[in-house]
Amino acid sequence: MTKAARPYPTTYDQYIKDVTSGVQVACRWVKLAVKRHVDDLKASKKKNYPYIFRPDIASKYIMFAQLLKHTKGKWARHNETIHLEPWQQFIVAMIHGWRRKDTGLRRFSKVFIEVARKNGKTTLAACIANGIFFLDGEEGCEIYCCATKRDQAKLAWDEINNEIQKQPYLRARCHTYKMNSTVKMGNSVIKPVGADSGTEDGLNPYMAIIDEYHAHKTNEMLEVMESGMGAREQPLTFIITTAGANKNYPCYAEERDQAIRVLTGAEKADAFFPLMYELDEGDDWTDLKNAVKANPNLGVSVEPSYIEARIQEALSNPRKQALIRTKNLNQWVDSATTWIRDDVWDALGRNISLDGYAGRECFCAVDLSNSIDLSAVAIAFPPEDLEKESAIFVHYYMPAQIIDEKSRQDHVPYALWRDQGWITTTPGNTVDQDYIEKDVMQLIETYGLQIQAFGYDPWNASQLVNHLQDAGVPMVKFRQGFASMSPASKNFEKAVLDGRIVHDRNPIMAWNLQCTAIESDPAGNIKPSKKALAHSSRRIDGVVAAIMATGLYLNGDQEQTASDDGEVFVI
């Protein structure tokens, strides 16, 4: 949205021509959405075609939107009116211009828009909501801004209300009740609703704005809104979102899936208007020239330099790559991606061994396998004196009777690593915790290790923990959920990227890192995972143990408390 000379022009028609001709760079889905409109225009000339496009009505709603004022940023500071960009005008025109021939009511009852962050989607949604509220003439109009949480839903409501407050004519027709976040005009209302509020049943929506639908774990909110619209003649469900990371959520699995079927002609859904701004399959996401496909406001509300900086950040920080590609390039990228690049880890390799750290204070952790796979013990030494780096050593264990078979089965050189001394085999065909415990005690004695804390996951570790605790080792319960692993994982990552951790070039640890993806939750917490990586032979045991060991001293802000029996818990 830009400052423009008044009167602001109606540009959606030119946008249609530019997309069709290729002048406007656009992805496949935008081209198909435009083609659908053009094809429907031709079909509407036939008597038996039930819909007609009304440019006069489309222009009425576009002109109304462009009388509203910006509410945030540099344009708001100068009290500028909103200038809908051509792509935004196209959306408004499709919603209001297409009408039923028999009744004159709107054709589309559901709209699905996907676009990258910072492209003015909330402002657009607010403009559409205000147009419907003030121009439709619906008695008892109820408009709801919906999100997973009411605070998120209130962001869209705030934009709607702020647009009203900055336009004196509209402000004079309404009352705003900030205590309960309600805009009221007669018996018509605009309110925010969150899935966490439990108040959405019994509503009679005329319009529902479903904001950031990618974050909805279920379609319950959408179902509640649409099921309440039965008495309305021309209701509208307006879904607007960026891409997400979970393809099992209804945004991707249901709405986007239907959108693709409709745009490709595999499904006929005359009342559904989908439009998705994203990179095409095969596009190089690191090439700035492709970014406009996902950012139609590139050069307007989205600075090219900002996108370029985000791309560079994604290239240098693999953990952020999925987030940046999802939010800034609107790609549905699994949240779990390879975490730390080989070259970053390899650069931290040194010719070091435990001999050089004898008698030092250290922090340890163990990640035990279920029964027949790798187990790992990590030993981390914080910096001393003039040292700048921590040192990390990881040793591995595997049952002796299965290591050759596992080497063939997994196509991984466990047997070679055993011969090189990186893996110690334990007796039998399942993990032997007693043997690992004795080996750890031998390491303590041989190198005079001053263990400050020894981390373990309480699941499947009771035998080893009890024996080490009886031997005087300070055991620390370190659960594998987001609460414990996220700060430790982030600190480990930062230390690696800052070059503050060195290692002994253990080839198994390097392989474990190649197998490690990062799983994240909606709050931005992270933990190591192998779920997104296809091979069942993937192993991340050494990485988990290293994160736990370093986390015991890097997580300076974590509280540690002792239970009555002397066991220490990481909270």
Secondary structure, DSSP 8 states (H G I E B T S, - for coil): -----SS----HHHHHHHHHHTSS---HHHHHHHHHHHHHHHHTTSTT--EEE-HHHHHHHHHHHTTSB--SHHHHHTT-B----HHHHHHHHHHHHEEETTT--BS-SEEEEE--TTSSHHHHHHHHHHHHHHHS--TT-EEEEEESSHHHHHHHHHHHHHHHHTSHHHHHH-EEETTTTEEEETTEEEEEEETTT---TT---SEEEEESGGG-SSSHHHHHHHHTTTT-SS-EEEEEE---S-TTSHIIIIIIHHHHHHHHTSS--TTEEEEE----TT--TT-GGGGGGT-TTBTTTB-HHHHHHHHHHHHH-HHHHHHHHHHHH-----S--B-S-HHHHHTTB-S--GGGGTT-EEEEEEE--SSSS-EEEEEEE---TT---EEEEEEEEEEGGGHHHHHHHHT--HHHHHHHTSEEEESSSS--HHHHHHHHHHHHHHHT-EEEEEEE-STT-HHHHHHHHHTT--EEE--SSHHHHHHHHHHHHHHHHTT-EEE---HHHHHHHHH-EEEE-TTS-EEEE-TTS--TT---HHHHHHHHHHHHHH-TTS-EEE-TTS-EEE-
